[in-house]
Amino acid sequence: MAERGASRGPTESLQRRFWLLMRRHRGTSRRLQPDEIMHQDITPLCAADIQDQLKKRFAYLSGGRGQDGSPVITFPDYPAFSDVPDKEFQNVMTYLTSIPSLQDAGIGFILVIDRRQDKWTSVKASVLRIAASFPANLQLVLVLRPTGFFQRTLSDLAFKFNRDDFKMKVPVIMLSSVPELHGYIDKSQLTEDLGGTLDYCHTRWLCHRTAIESFALMVKQTAQMLQSFGTELAETELPNDVQSTSSVLCAHMEKKDKAKEDMRLALDEGQSILESIREPLVKSPEQSLNQDQLDNQTTVQRLLAQLNETEAAFDEFWAKHQQKLEQCLQLRHFEQDFREVKAALDVLAQKIATFTDVGNSLAHVEHLLKDLTSFEEKSSVAVERARALSLEGEQLIDNKHYAVDSIRPKCHELQHLCDQFVAEVGQRRGLLNKSLELHGLLEASMKWCDEGIYLLASQPVDKCQSQDGAEAALQEIEKFLETGAENKIQELNKIYQDYEPILTQDLMKHVQKVFQKQESMEEMFHRRQASLKKLAAKQTRPVQPVAPRPEALTKSPCPSPGIRRGSENNSSEGNALRRGPYRRAKSEMSESRQGRNSSTGDEEESLAILRRHVMNELLDTERVYVEELLCVLEGYAAEMDNPLMTHLISTGLQNKKDILFGNMEEIYHFHNRIFLRELENYIDCPELVGRCFLERMEDFQIYEKYCQNKPRSESLWRQCSDCPFFQECQKKLDHKLSLDSYLLKPVQRITKYQLLLKEMLKYSKSCEGAEDLQEALSSILGILKAVNDSMHLIAITGYDGNLSDLGKLLMQGSFSVWTDHKKGHTKVKDLARFKPMQRHLFLHEKAVLFCKKREENGEGYEKAPSYSYKQSLNMTAVGITENVKGDVKKFEIWYNAREEVYIIQAPTPEIKAAWVNEIRKVLTSQLQACREASQHRALEQSQSLPLPASSNTSPSKGNTRNIKKLEERKTDPLSLEGYVSSTSLTKPPEKGKDDTVTSSTSESSALSKKRFTLQGFANLKGQKASPTSPDKKAKRHEVKSDPTPFGLRGWSKTSHPLETPEDNDGWSSAEEPINSSDAEEEGGVGLRKLIPGKYTIVVDDEKGSPDTLAVRSGDMVEVVQEGDEGLWYVRNLTSSKEGWVPASSLSTLLSKSSSAQCLSSSESSAGSALLSNSSSCSESCGAPLSDLQG
């Protein structure tokens, strides 16, 4: 309302002026109509209404005038005059008398009636009709009587005798000829048919009259339209929003343009009529217009003038109205921008209010200052916009805007908010600068204390025993103390006074702690000074320094704690100190401790300093890591959603932010909001930082998701690395390295923690948190292993099911695999393959997967291998044989009561032990589940397992028939030791063999009872398994999981081989070729593998030749070694002969022997099998973290 009131005065004045002009225009228009006084009851006629009646031309207004200016109406000779209807006659007379002006019409009309060719009777009738129906004043009636003699005589007589019939208000004069007419009216005012010179065209006159009247009507309608439009504009309410104001302004503009177009058309029409009226003057300049033509010209000119004046008044009114609407639109824009800017400033005020932290370290304060600077830079856009908007409002006021009272308060409010925000930022910066100054002082003091402690530790004690050495050390101490004036805290109360605004409770405690540390260090210096002064003063005679004997230190069976700790530190901390700036000091300190009894407190202080250095490195690198993550998220990830950067993003990169960055945002929030803050809490007790890792160990699982996505991310980066978007972002961030280097930061960071924990553990072995550090280190290594395993797991192809249904992935690695199958009740006795299959095994909680490794060509993660799924074994039907004779690196996995046997050769005995141990854990957990399900059933007793009665009984079959419930009888119901045993029953020794039976993997069996971790894995690598003795039986351990919930059959503790090769001298699996052939794998059943040993011939040699050794059924032979060209050197123990036998013949001779133990899976190193159609692959699993740590 205030806005409308401010503009009502000039608008209403302009409106009144516009309406006055419209009323004057209507008054002028009314003069074109007949005399309202004389014809109040007659509707005004227009030429267009009686155009057909006027065209009959029984009467016309030629434009002639009498001597006194009276208009002349001519009634030409019209034979059918008597037939003209009265209505038409009255309409024509009414219209003709309405054309002249009121002034001319008031003089009276002169009627010229031409009846020269008519009869007297017609003349009389015409005169009487005209006299009776003429609607205006008459001045004179001139009648040209008939020209015939009879008619003229008759008219004279009739007129004389009937004069009373022609009594009229005006005289009627009978004229006999045209010349007599000229005596009353000048020839120039008469048309040519009456002997005059007046140029008159009835058709042209009718066109002019129709056009003029149409133009007058157009002007009238235009005036009415403008009046209505002006009223609408004046009564329009000003909208309250930008959109509505813009819509009103556009609508009014359209209506204004339409009105202007109508006025232009009216002006063009009037100008055209005016030119038509003046056309005779253009053709003949000497010719003049008659009075009617002049009247028409005047009328048109007057209408044009009125139209121009109306248009000018409307333009003035519209200019004011348009200005008001435009100012209203400016005001609405200003108000909308004001609301947006004020909301932005309010958000900034809320954010700056959260900047209350003053920091707890120098690096933290620098980080806070950097955040404040970044926040100030980002907020400067909103502040500058607010100031610009305030200036815009002031400009509106200067331009005399009608809403000054609404604009000025908003400008003042914007200026106040900007000044308040800038002042708040300045205040926060001042506090942080104060905090930076204080922390700088504290850091300098702590550094001075550390350097002082290092100085004390680095002074050789033996050199200080001499007077010169003591004086030199004393001077060194005094010189160092002189530098403390600039670095140490002088007065604690002055610190409290100067930094009172920023001193929080924690910061005050930190200041006190630093001050106490400074005092303690100064006290240590004073004690050292006192000792050195005594040494420098009491030296009276030279003393030969004697160094301690090194043998006394190394051979001492019970060294003192100081000496023992010094030696341990010397060995464990050597690597770290060689890299540090105090290598010499630490070395000399260790030597001095070995040589002399020094203070244990100094040693502990030195270790504390080293721990603090590690902690500082952990915190500094953590802060840098968080900043780098934030930089990537804001500088790259957020910019992908910026509409201004959309044109730089390639098609292949659109909508793929989650693929490129993975869950980096989740990692950033964890480290920024949680982990970094918790690490800072351990800055004063770095030896306890292991607890921080343990408490947040589950949160580190987010790295597994990031690493699993890394191959997709790197593939996308290689496809789009040349995208202009990345180049523009890198340019804005001023990064020297491209984005892919920063995408690798999380992978590098998760591997960095274990290195820092190892360093911290070195210097904290005797501290309270040592166990937590060790556990944290093991947990981090476990996470790295899990991440590494998951990276291999996602590379599996061809598996139809869901890998997550198989349970947790426990282990994975590459092995050499032989297979042995049993069909029905008869075991397949094909010769074993000479070359094993290379398979990559994935051990899950519920299944073990066999895959074939396929190397990929490419770069980075695309070069990582993929794994083609071949087969899987359900762990509920799996058993294991721990030892296979012939190689300490082999073990068996058998399936479905040994229907399928897989001989697995690990790269090292340690890896084998780890896998056996993990499989045993899985089977043990399954056994526990079965036992819990069958607790309601009574345990049945069974007899001991007897030895097999015949030599052709399969070990697996014997176990199935005879030891179904052996474990139930031998174990306590609540114990699992009976099911998972590290010992086994063996066949009684044969004659001539040793009475004792040793295990080839006794150490591995013992280690298998321990929990396998990456740390334990590393320890296992250093152990050596004893080689298998060729004349001793190998111990075997089998564990079988029964798929039946309540049955425990298949869990066998022992297994009895039937017949085994007796002597195996000189044979080792290490001599077997490790690489395999894909062609052999795809070839179906391979050749049976022979190994040296003693065998019994079961068939006669029917294909013997003179060049080969002859054997018969029942002969005992010893296979010695393999030669060239497929020949084997064989010794016939029955005939005491030796010779070469073809491998094909030897295979035939032994193929029907069911007791040929070299083909059994119980203790042999190879077996027969139908091989799967898969390619071989090899991969060492000795470094399970190579993908990450490399």
DODORO-817700 format. One record per residue (C-alpha): residue in one letter; x, y, z. Coordinates in pm, whole numbers, plus 50000, padded with zeros to 5 digits. Layout:
AXYZ;...
//
This chain:
M500005000050000;A502845023450076;E504335015649735;R501015024049559;G500515055449769;A503935067949673;S502975068149304;R499245076349329;G499625114449298;P501255116748953;T499295087048823;E495885101148917;S496795135248771;L497785119248446;Q494625098248448;R492375128948497;R494095146048208;F493605115547991;W489905112848071;L489355150348003;L490885145647661;M488585116247598;R485485136647689;R486555165047461;H487055140047185;R483555126547235;G482115162047220;T483865168346894;S482635135646756;R479105144146844;R479225174446617;L479365150846325;Q475825139346412;P472505157146335;D471225185546551;E470225169246875;I467795197546960;M465855194046636;H466055156546608;Q466035143146959;D463845113946860;I465695105546536;T468485080746537;P471545094946363;L471975081046013;C475135071845835;A475775069845465;A476555033145500;D473085027145645;I471165043045349;Q473785038045083;D471315021644838;Q468775049744885;L471415076344825;K472545058744512;K469055065444349;R470045102744330;F466545116744348;A468075143544568;Y471685153144642;L473795178944819;S476095192544554;G478015216044783;G476715247244620;R475735277544825;G473315306044784;Q474245342144801;D473945342045179;G475705308745217;S472605287245231;P473235250845136;V471685240344805;I469835207044774;T469125196644417;F466185175044310;P467145164443958;D464675152143699;Y463665118043831;P460655102843652;A460025077443929;F460075103444204;S456475096444286;D457355059644335;V459995066144600;P458705053444936;D458095079345201;K460525062145438;E463365063845188;F462495099845099;Q462485109345467;N465805091445535;V467535108745245;M466225142645343;T467205137345705;Y470735126345614;L471315154545358;T470195181245602;S472525166945875;I475685170845672;P476185208945675;S477335225445993;L474855238146243;Q475665273646146;D474995268345775;A471915247345845;G470525275346062;I470425299345763;G468095276145579;F468325253745273;I467635263644907;L465815236744712;V466285235044333;I463595212744179;D464185204143814;R460885193843644;R461525205743295;Q460775171943146;D457845163943370;K454125171943371;W452415197543580;T450685171843786;S454025157143883;V455415191343967;K452545198544195;A452845164944369;S456615168344410;V456435203044556;L453715193444797;R455595161744906;I458815180344960;A457115208245151;A455395183545375;S458415161145455;F461465184145459;P463115180745803;A465055213845812;N464625251245761;L463825262745409;Q464875296345272;L463795293544910;V462295268244673;L463145272144304;V461145251044057;L462035247043690;R458605240943540;P457985218943235;T459295233242904;G456415221842676;F453965248842564;F450855231442686;Q452425221043013;R453925255343071;T450545272843005;L448805247643219;S451305252543500;D450885290443489;L447115287743510;A447175260443770;F449725278643987;K447585310643975;F444365293544060;N445915269344316;R448305293444492;D446775285644823;D447855249644788;F451475260644775;K451355283245076;M454605274745258;K456835291145509;V459225300245227;P458425313944883;V458125290444586;I459315305144262;M458395289943930;L461195293743679;S460715289443310;S464385285243213;V467835279143350;P468975314943297;E466285326343534;L467775301943788;H471135318743751;G469525350743877;Y468995334444213;I472065311844238;D475445318144087;K476505294943809;S479595284544006;Q477345269844272;L475245249644027;T476095216743867;E476545212743497;D473035198843435;L471675232043566;G473995252843351;G476555257443623;T480295250143654;L480335231543987;D482245198643962;Y480135172244132;C480325134244117;H477665116844317;T479625084144344;R482725102044473;W480635121944718;L479075089944849;C482525073444894;H483895103545081;R480915104745311;T481145067345387;A484915069345454;I484675100145675;E481935085345887;S483825052245918;F486945070946021;A485005090746279;L483655058246423;M487175043646433;V488475073946618;K485625071046865;Q486265033946930;T489975040046965;A489325066947221;Q487005044047415;M489575015747406;L492325038647533;Q490085051247810;S489235015847918;F492905005047900;G494005035348100;T491455027548367;E492724991348383;L496315002548417;A495495027548687;E493575001848891;T496214974148864;E497524961449199;L501324957949215;P502334921049259;N504514909049546;D506914885949363;V509234887449068;Q507374862548851;S503974879448886;T505434914148831;S507194902548516;S503974886548394;V501944918648455;L504564939848282;C504614917047980;A500804916047961;H500524953847978;M503244957547715;E501304935147480;K498074955047531;K499924987947485;D501434975847161;K497984965347036;A496484999547123;K499355017246949;E498804995446645;D495085004746637;M495955041746659;R498465038346378;L495835021946158;A493345049946238;L495895076546154;D496705059445826;E492995057645742;G492415094445812;Q495445104345610;S494205083645316;I490755100445330;L492345134745345;E494425127445037;S491335115444852;I489495147844932;R492425168644807;E492875148244493;P491165173944262;L493565200844384;V496475178244308;K495255172643951;S494265209243888;P495905233844121;E493715262443985;Q490605243444083;S489075249944423;L487045228244656;N483405234844720;Q482135241645064;D481085206045137;Q484515193245035;L486115219345250;D483905208445539;N484925172245483;Q488575181945480;T488175201545799;T486395172645968;V489115147845878;Q491875171345988;R490115177146319;L489785139646378;L493455134146298;A494455161546538;Q492355146846812;L493815112246746;N497365125646764;E496615143947086;T495035112647233;E498085092047138;A500455117247295;A498455117247617;F498405079247624;D502155077247561;E502775100347855;F500455080048075;W502055047447964;A505575060248030;K504655067548392;H502875034348430;Q505735014848274;Q508245032048499;K506195022448802;L506024985948691;E509734985048615;Q510534999848954;C508244974249112;L510104946748927;Q513434960949045;L512094961349398;R510934925349379;H514344914549244;F516014933749524;E513794917949786;Q514364882849646;D518134887849635;F517974902149985;R516284871050118;E518844848249950;V521854868650063;K520554871750416;A519994834050433;A523554828350309;L524944852850567;D522954835650841;V524464802150740;L527934817450745;A527244831951089;Q526204797751215;K529314781451069;I531694807451209;A530044802051545;T531214765751533;F534864776551497;T535454775051870;D538384750751874;V541724767651942;G543784736151867;N545764712452083;S549034713051890;L550974735051653;A550014714051352;H546394713651465;V546304751551495;E547894755251154;H545244731851021;L542504752551187;L543954784451042;K544024768550702;D540404757850744;L539474793150855;T541254808250557;S539544783850323;F536204791750486;E536844828950454;E537714825250086;K534564805450019;S532404829450218;S533854859850042;V531544852849749;A528454856849970;V529884887450146;E530764904649821;R527334896949685;A525744912249994;R527824943949961;A527014946349590;L523314942449668;S523534970349926;L525104993149665;E522384983349422;G519744993849675;E521485027349728;Q521455032549352;L517705026049343;I517255052449611;D519355077249413;N517185070549106;K514115082449306;H512515048649345;Y508995050749485;A509735024549761;V512595042549934;D511215034850280;S511364997650204;I514804996850040;R516885017850281;P516424995450593;K517404964550395;C520594981150273;H521534990250630;E520844954850749;L523024939550477;Q525894962850562;H525564954250930;L525564916550866;C528664918950646;D530564940050899;Q529534916651179;F530674885450990;V534014901050892;A534574911651252;E533764876551376;V536214861051129;G538864885851236;Q538254877551600;R538554840051530;R541744846051333;G543154866351620;L542444838451869;L543984812351641;N547064834151588;K547334836751965;S546984798951991;L549564794551716;E551944816951902;L551404797852227;H551764763652067;G554844775851884;L556304785752218;L555354752052367;E556784733152069;A559994753252090;S560224745952461;M559594708752409;K562094707652124;W564624725252343;C563994699652616;D564354670752371;E567584684652232;G568824689052587;I568024652952672;Y569784641652355;L572724663052447;L572964646852787;A572584612452633;S575194618852365;Q577994630152596;P580464600852627;V580854592652992;D584404579352956;K585594611852798;C584084631753078;Q586354614353332;S589284635753223;Q589554671953322;D589604684252965;G586664662152870;A584684673953172;E585414710353095;A584424705752731;A581184688552828;L580524715953084;Q581064743152825;E578754724852585;I576044723652852;E576464760252945;K576314770552580;F573154750652534;L571554766152842;E572234800852701;T569994793052404;G567114784752636;A566274821252700;E564574823352362;N562884789252366;K561844781152718;I558854793452914;Q559994820653149;E556994827853370;L553934805953394;N551714833953527;K552624856253233;I551524828352997;Y548194826653177;Q547784864153152;D548824868452788;Y546854839152652;E543844839552882;P541234841352594;I542394808252446;L543404788752755;T541064759252781;Q541334733753061;D543224708952841;L545534735452703;M546294748153051;K547224712853158;H549454709952853;V551204742652939;Q551764730453294;K553104697353168;V555554714352933;F556654737753209;Q557214708153443;K559154689953173;Q561264720953124;E561974723253495;S562854686153510;M565234689753218;E566884720253376;E567274700553697;M568964672353504;F571324698153352;H572104712753691;R572934678253827;R575134671053527;Q576794705053568;A577534697653931;S579014663753846;L581144678053567;K582374706353783;K583544681254043;L585294660553777;A586924691453630;A588124703153972;K589344670754144;Q591564657653864;T595014655254027;R596754627253841;P596284609953508;V594154579353516;Q594384553053246;P590804545953126;V590114509053096;A587384497752863;P585204468652979;R585824434552826;P583244426852562;E583334390152661;A582004399053000;L578934413652845;T578244385952596;K579074356452821;S577324368453130;P574594343053203;C572514368053398;P573184403453277;S571814432853467;P568544448153351;G570264479353226;I572794459953022;R570164436152885;R567854464352787;G570684483252626;S571644453652412;E568044447852311;N567604484052214;N570854483252026;S569594454651809;S565954463351773;E566234500751725;G569214501951499;N567364505451175;A565154533751296;L568014553251452;R570204550151144;R567524569850960;G567104596151235;P569134627751302;Y570544613951623;R572244582451494;R575594591251644;A574134601251975;K572104569652011;S575034547651910;E577344563852157;M574644562652422;S574264524952366;E578044520152387;S578264540152702;R575454519852861;Q577224487452771;G580414500652924;R579084517553236;N576114517753470;S574094548353362;S570764561153477;T567754540353372;G565674572053372;D567774587053092;E567264555952881;E563514556352937;E563424593252850;S565244586152526;L562754558952436;A559904582652522;I561354608152282;L561564582252009;R557954572252076;R556944608552057;H558664611851721;V556744582051588;M553524596451730;N554214630051569;E554814612951237;L551554593651277;L549584625351355;D551264646751091;T550764621250816;E547174615450934;R546374652450906;V547984654550564;Y546024623650459;V542714638950574;E543504671450392;E544334652850072;L541084633350088;L539124665550142;C540964681949855;V540014653449621;L536384652949734;E535934690649702;G538204696549404;Y537124667049190;A534084647849323;A531994678549410;E532914695549083;M531374666548890;D527994679349015;N528774715548929;P526584726848634;L529324750648522;M531714721248474;T529284697748301;H530454707147953;L533984695348039;I532884660548148;S533084634147876;T530184610847804;G531994580547941;L532534598148275;Q529014610948334;N527104595848629;K530154575048730;K531354594449031;D530724564849262;I532864542349043;L535744566849020;F535914576649387;G534384545849551;N533594551449918;M536324577749964;E533834601350125;E533044574950389;I536774570350454;Y537244608050486;H534424612050738;F535774583450948;H539284597850966;N538294634350996;R535484631151248;I536614601151451;F540044585951406;L542144617751386;R540454632651691;E540964600751889;L544614598451784;E545174633751915;N544034622052258;Y547104599252275;I549654626152193;D550874626152552;C550884588252588;P551934574452249;E552704539952391;L548944534952443;V547974543752086;G547384506952013;R544124509452205;C542894535751960;F543494511751670;L541824482951851;E538734503251936;R538294513751572;M539434481651405;E535954473651273;D535764507751106;F538854499550901;Q536764473950713;I535654502650486;Y539024499850314;E538044465350184;K535164480949991;Y537464507849853;C540114483149740;Q537524460649577;N536314490349372;K539874501449284;P540164480548963;R536964495948826;S538124530248930;E541524526348766;S539964512648448;L537624542648429;W540544566248494;R542574551648209;Q539634556247975;C538964592248075;S542324605248202;D542584629447909;C539214645147993;P539444683448010;F537504681848337;F540434665748523;Q542894690348373;E540774719948477;C540324706648832;Q544054699448864;K544784734748745;K542414749949000;L543914729249284;D547464736449167;H548314699549199;K551514686849044;L550214651149044;S547144639048858;L544024624649022;D545104588049001;S547954595249244;Y545464607849501;L543074578949440;L545914556149552;K546284574349886;P543814552450083;V545604520749969;Q548934535350070;R547584547650402;I546184514550522;T549594498350459;K551404526850635;Y549764520050970;Q551464486351020;L554884502350962;L554204529451218;L552884504151467;K556034483351423;E558194513751494;M556114522751798;L556314486951924;K560124488051903;Y560274516452152;S557454504152379;K558374468052459;S558554474352833;C555594498352843;E552054493152955;G550534493352606;A552954468952442;E550384441052427;D547814464352273;L550354475552014;Q551164439451926;E547464430751898;A546794461951690;L549644453051458;S548314417751414;S544814431051350;I546044455751089;L547944427950917;G544794406850929;I542834434850763;L545504437650495;K545254400450435;A541464402150417;V541684431150172;N544224412249964;D542124380649966;S539004399849866;M540934414649572;H541584379349450;L538034368449527;I536424394449301;A538584381849013;I536794348049006;T534784342448689;G532434314448591;Y530964307248934;D527184305148908;G526324309649274;N526844337749519;L530314337149673;S529004354049985;D526924322850055;L530154303150102;G530994322050419;K534094341550505;L537154337550286;L539824322650511;M542804316550282;Q543754317149916;G546824306549724;S548274287549428;F549154250649451;S550114220749241;V547254195749240;W547004158849152;T543674140549153;D542644104549224;H539084092749158;K537194061249258;K534354047949041;G531834027249237;H533594000849448;T536593998549216;K539354023349226;V540624037348896;K544134024748848;D545264047248563;L548814059248590;A549114093048761;R550054124048567;F553694133048562;K552824170148556;P550394184048813;M547634208948749;Q548254243948875;R545244255649068;H544424285949280;L542474275149589;F540024296549784;L539204282750130;H535834294550260;E533984284650573;K531584262850374;A533514252550063;V536894251649896;L537064264449537;F539484252449270;C540194278849007;K542594282648720;K544674314048716;R544784333648392;E547234361948351;E545814393448195;N547544417847968;G547264454448058;E548414480048309;G547804484448679;Y544864464748811;E543964452648463;K547224433348469;A546054414748779;P545174378448711;S541674364848683;Y540544330848806;S538384307148605;Y536194286248832;K536674248548785;Q535054230549078;S534224233549446;L534074209449741;N531504213050017;M533324214150350;T530664191950508;A531984162750299;V535704170650307;G538464153050494;I542204159250508;T545314138150521;E548004159450675;N551114141350547;V551864125050215;K555014104150202;G557584117449964;D557214154850017;V556764175550331;K554934201850125;K552064178950025;F548774170850190;E545504155050078;I541994168150058;W539524139750004;Y535854141349933;N532844118449990;A534664090450173;R537704092549943;E535764089249622;E537794119249513;V541274125849647;Y543194157849574;I546904157849650;I547954193749716;Q551554205449700;A552204238949868;P555104261749771;T556614258150120;P556084235550422;E554994265850622;I552164273950380;K551104237450390;A551034238150771;A548974269850767;W546414255450526;V546154222550716;N545694241551038;E542954263850891;I541124234350735;R541314216351068;K539694246451234;V536834246250983;L536234208951030;T536484212551405;S533894240051406;Q531614217851196;L532124189351441;Q531214212151727;A528014221551545;C527164185051496;R527854177251859;E525664205651978;A522864192651755;S523204157351897;Q523594165052267;H520174150052336;R521344116452210;A523394092652418;L526904086352293;E527384050952165;Q530444030452242;S532394012951973;Q535303989851966;S538783998851861;L539493999151492;P541133965851387;L543793963851123;P542553955850770;A542263918650703;S543323918450341;S545723938550134;N543193948749871;T540923967850110;S540714005150040;P541734026850332;S538694048650288;K536384018650273;G537964004050581;N537494036050766;T533874038150656;R533034002950772;N535014000751092;I535524034651260;K532094049951228;K531974059251595;L535584056251703;E535884092351812;E532674090752014;R534124062552221;K537584076952267;T536844112952353;D535164131652625;P531774145652518;L532894180952582;S536334178552427;L537404179952064;E540924166752107;G539914131952010;Y538654143551675;V541564165751588;S544714147551683;S548274154151583;T549254116951611;S548184086951409;L548364049151414;T550824034051170;K551484000251024;P553783978851243;P557353980651121;E558453953350884;K561383931150937;G564613949850890;K563043983750946;D563444006851238;D561254000551536;T560354037051566;V558124056451332;T558804093651289;S556644121051140;S558004140550850;T556134171350959;S556304169651336;E557134206451357;S554324215351118;S551874194851320;A552814212551634;L552514246351469;S549184237251320;K547614238851667;K548354275951688;R546104302451542;F547334312451200;T547804349651146;L549934369650908;Q552424375151187;G552454338051260;F552794331850890;A555934352650883;N557304333051179;L556554300051012;K558664309350714;G561774307850923;Q561214271851032;K562534241950844;A560694208950821;S562794177750841;P563014158450515;T561174126050488;S563374096450560;P563124070550281;D563154041250522;K560504054050762;K556754055750732;A555154089850702;K552584099250963;R549164108450836;H546364127651000;E542854126650861;V539874147750958;K536544142050791;S533374162550826;D530164143150801;P527314160450619;T524834141250838;P523884164351128;F523884137351395;G526414113351250;L530094114351324;R531264088351077;G534094098150853;W535984115351133;S538894091651144;K541854094851365;T543994068651191;S544334053250851;H546154021050768;P547974017950439;L547983983550278;E551213981450089;T553714008950032;P556904011849837;E559564000050069;D562704019149982;N562624052949815;D566204063349826;G567184093649623;W563574103249535;S562024136349627;S559114156049501;A561414185349456;E562764167149152;E559364166548988;P558614192548725;I556364219748862;N555104234748542;S552194217948369;S550874215448022;D547454226847914;A547524201547636;E547984173647889;E545204187348106;E542754188347818;G543704153647712;G541534135647964;V543194107248160;G546944111848190;L549674085348222;R550044069048563;K553034082948745;L555704058348862;I557984064649155;P560994044349272;G560154016249513;K559443978749544;Y556513963149360;T555013928749301;I554463918048939;V550863906148889;V551073894148521;D553683877348305;D555723898048063;E554253885947733;K555983912547527;G559453906947656;S562423911547427;P566063901547447;D567023937547524;T564733940747825;L564543925048166;A562233894848188;V559803893048480;R557003869348582;S553933871148794;G554803870449160;D558303884649115;M559333911949354;V560933940349162;E562503973049264;V562034003249038;V565324021649066;Q565204052148840;E563854065948515;G566064067548210;D565854082547864;E563424073447586;G560694061747829;L562774033947993;W562934025448364;Y565864007748531;V564413978048729;R566043952448961;N564343918148984;L564823908349347;T563553872849283;S566063864449004;S568713889449115;K568803904148762;E568773940448653;G567833957648330;W565753983848147;V561983980348104;P559804003047884;A557434024848087;S554454012547885;S555273976147959;L555923983248323;S552584001248352;T550823970848205;L552633947448440;L551533967748741;S548123980348621;K546113951048766;S547813951749100;S545443964349364;S548233964749616;A550533987949423;Q550704013349697;C552444039049478;L549044044949317;S547164048749646;S546204082449782;S546854074150146;E550604080450155;S551754084449796;S552584116949627;A550484110949316;G547254093749213;S545134085648915;A542264107948822;L540114119548538;L541524154248496;S539294184548461;N539414205448145;S541244235048289;S544474252148218;S547364252748458;C548384282748654;S551044289448912;E551364316149171;S553394318149487;C551374326349794;G554404333350009;A553584370550007;P549864373550053;L550044411050095;S552114418249788;D549234435049612;L549004461349883;Q552444463350035;G554194463949701;
//
